[in-house]
Amino acid sequence: MPEIHVRNIVKEFGDQRALDDVSFDVAEGELFTLLGPSGCGKSTTLMSIAGFQHPEAGRIAVGDDTFFDAVAKIAVPAEQRNLGIVFQSYAVWPHLTVFGNLAFPLKVRKLRRDAIRARVRQVLELVEMLPYEQRYPHQLSGGQQQRVALARALVYSPSVLLLDEPFSNLDAKLRERARAWVKELQGTLGLTTIFVTHDQDEALSMSDRVAVMSAGEVQQIGTPEEIYRRPANRFVAEFVGRVNLIDGLVSGSGGGGVVVDVAGSSHQLTVNDGAGVSGSVTIAVRPEAVTVMRLDDRSVDGMNTWEAEVETVAFLGDHYEYDVKAGPLALTVQSSRRVEGDRIRVHIPPDACAVVE
């Protein structure tokens, strides 16, 4: 399966710039996710790759084939790009059976009738929909319609698969099952895939790598672990998961990290990140990374350990969540067990701190 190369894409709608110098590469067989809020440009990027949008600048190539090049004035029509795409709405044709939905793109390609039947049945078996081949879309559940849409995108053996928020119309349980199923299928086929979503859980659980987008720009590209544990900036830290953002001033450095005087307090925070950084900084700490202890528990002591006043406690099934104040510093922290008392101790491991600004 080919690689995808997107270079310096600019797309404008009137006087609004929807994509501003967007660049990334997708490796052969990789599941690469474009993650961001509504209106950030992720679907416009996908539609530009598919050929449904023509950018003002940049270059798009799949393998050795250039699909778009503003300088060379190349713009290959969408129907000639051999890309499979699944839309948010599924877009299955209501007047055709499941078999008919898959057979149509093969008829357009003028395959023989026996070849069409063999290929359709092969793909329906792959997506576990063969028993439903004579049903119409209105006779299927949302999850089954999604499988039909995916099967139709796969039936003509596309070079690349594009998925535009394919799970957004499913309920939470179906969405969870669909994520696992699509990830397994993509891995089995080894199909180079670009997946668009606004859902952080989908991006983190399914992707080989993630590109976080905001306001038409790529903010960070990395593995799910890199995006979550070492966000590049404040936007990424806040958009991907829950986070505490601690402002301060660098007062020392060493050992590959820095010491930060926390703004508005006497606390110091030792951080195993940000070597060479100086001046004002913002530190990102995930709530689950903070150790929560009873006030008399001295199993962890020393740097980054403070007494804190409990303001609220919420039971969230598999963990408790606390809003606490360590002096003027407000933190949200999590613990798998209930820690009693109005005052507790909290410890922030230096390895759990990321300098984001």
Helices and strands as residue ranges (DSSP letters): E 4-13, E 16-26, E 31-35, H 42-50, E 57-62, E 65-69, E 74-75, G 78-80, E 83-86, H 98-108, H 113-126, G 130-132, G 137-139, H 142-154, E 160-164, H 172-189, E 193-197, H 200-206, E 209-214, E 217-222, H 224-229, H 234-239, E 244-254, E 257-262, E 268-271, E 280-285, G 287-289, E 291-294, E 305-315, E 320-326, E 329-335, E 343-347, G 350-352, E 353-355
